């Protein structure tokens, strides 16, 4: 079979796989295996794809012969920082070259980048880089970098690199489609939460699309934040706020909950009971609240040691039915929860502040959570008829 026919079949395979799957690492592995089978001596191959994940800058897919392909999330420093600015990829981007080949049997070439010294030690004789742009306006997803290396004396033959270059248009189209899907998923996950974002990706996007669910609700707020915001520089206030919200948010996600929305200096999170049951949902919510209070207290201690401000946490937990779905205008929607249970947990949080309690539980949570609780008395909740018995966890601080 001629190389020309092999390349056409490989292009067809890339496009077919790219239409039915979203695993770019598997596609890289398939391409690399087939190139190796055609006689091209690959030592490794990689794809680098930018991402908009808040904690990562680049996804790196790596293929090595006789090894399982790997996917690595490169941090913002690794993907955009000083190390990146000293990399071959940055070198090619800055010079708008589109690609380059480096023969690592030349000692002077090896000195050009720290990466080349490492590869030379491994016996690599040539390193090839190709960049594919997705368009000038694609700020979040500008393109991809495709690299390959060989340890064959003399490096790659020109005809072998020509074969690789003929695959790039198909590979870039597939990578772009997969990348756009991932960007949409990451964006929705970052702003709506992973579960809510997944619902939107499934097409739950029309006003009125909603369902009634049972869930444990966690509402957390910071005491004294408004006063602090009025007297401190805005940039410092935002930095402090993010640190406190991280204490709560990390605790929520660690227990399987989802942050539904940020409310200025607080947040609302849910622990749906559909899959795990009411008892486990309430237990998870209480565990999250306890850990959030613990982390917030530790943060305040660190702040005091440096003369910074301390902000106490006020947390309320309630369990009940809520309407979960799209609310808003026809063109501008919010995926949120509404209902009496939401109103009640909001009033509970305000009561907790007035009582100086960092953690309040409703009867519905106290009865289900599996923690030892103590009553703090029956109280009126603004706008809600009658009195409600309030509880706190026996080990919780009083404020």
Protein Blocks (a to p, Z undefined) as FASTA:
>chain_A
ZZklmmmmmmmmmmmmmmmpccfklmmmmmmmmmmmnopacfbdcdddddfbfkbfbdcd
dddehiacddddddfklmmmmmlmmgfklmmmmnonopacddfkbmklmmmpmklmmmmm
nopabdcdddddebjklmmlnbccdddddfbehiaafklmmmmmmmmmmmmmmmmmmmmm
mmmmmmmmmmnojklmmmmmnopabghiacdddddddddddehklmmmmmgcfklmmmmm
mmmmmmmmmmmmmnopacfbdehjaccddddfklnojklmmmmmmmmmmmmmmmmmmmmm
mmmmnopacddddddddddddddddeddfklccdddedjklmmmmmmmmmmmmnopabdc
dfklmmmnopacddebjaddehiacjddddddfkbceZZ
